[in-house]
C-alpha cells in the first residue's frame, strides 16, 4: 500500500520521501511526481499537495530572473534558493541543480559544488550531460551524494544544441542517448531526467535500465515519473507554452488545487497525454 493519501483528501500524513521509498515506487510502477520550486511559500504548498520531489532548477534564471537561458545562474544563487525551499519542506525529496560552470572545470570542482548544495539542504544534486560527466557521478556517489543525471535537451548546452528542440531523433543520436544513460547508471546515478526525447527512446532507456528511476519532461508516459517547471504548469510563463506543458491552473479554483490536479493526473496516468509528447 502506498504511503500517500489521495491528493485533496484528509488522510494519514505521508512519510518522508526518501531514495529507497522512490525506488519502491519505481519498482511498483507508482508514478513519481516532481515540480520545480524556488521559495518557501511554494515549497510548503507543494509539500502539502504531496508532490514527491522538489527540484531547485537552474530554470530559476529564466522564470525568476528573466534571463534568456539558464547559463547565467550561479552556484550561490542555487544554494540560496535551496535554503529557501528546504526551510518549508517537511516530507518531499529535494533536488538541487548544479548550474553551468559549477562542475565543468573537473571532478574536484564538481565535488565542492555538490557539497555546497547538500549543505544548503538538498538531498540530491542534478547535473546535465553524458560521457564526460560519468566520472564525476561516480566520485559523488562514492562520497555519499545521490545524483540525478539529465539527458536529452540539456539547457546548459543550448548554444551547442542550437535551440530548444527534441533530441534523439536520428538513429545515431538515439544510440548515443541510450549509451550515455547506461554509463551514468553504471557510474551510480539513481535518477535520470529525460527532457524532450522521443517517447520510444525514453521507453527504451527505462526498459533497458530497470534499476534507474527515469523522470520525463516531454518524453512520454513510459518513465518512472514526470516533472514540469512550476511556472509552466500554472500558466505563468510568457508566450506560447511548449507542447509538453499543460496549464493545470486553468479551470481550477486556485494554485493548491492546480498542483493537486497535476499530482493526481500523473499518478492516474492522465498526464502526459499523447498531445503532450507526440512530436
Secondary structure, DSSP 4 states (H G I P E B T S, - for coil): --SPPPTTS--PPPPPP-HHHHHHHHHTT--EEEEE--SHHHHHHHHHTT-SEEEE-TTHHHHTT--SSSTT--HHHHHHHHHHHHTT-SSSEEEEE--TTSSTT-HHHHHHHHHHHHHTT-SEEEEE-SSTTHHHHHHHHHTT-EEEEEEES-GGGHHHHTSS--B--SHHHHHHHHHHHHHHHHHT--EEEEESB-HHHHHHHHHH-TTSEEEEESS-S-SSEEEE-HHHHTT-SSSSPPTT---SSTTSSSHHHHHHHHHHHHHTT-SS-GGGT--
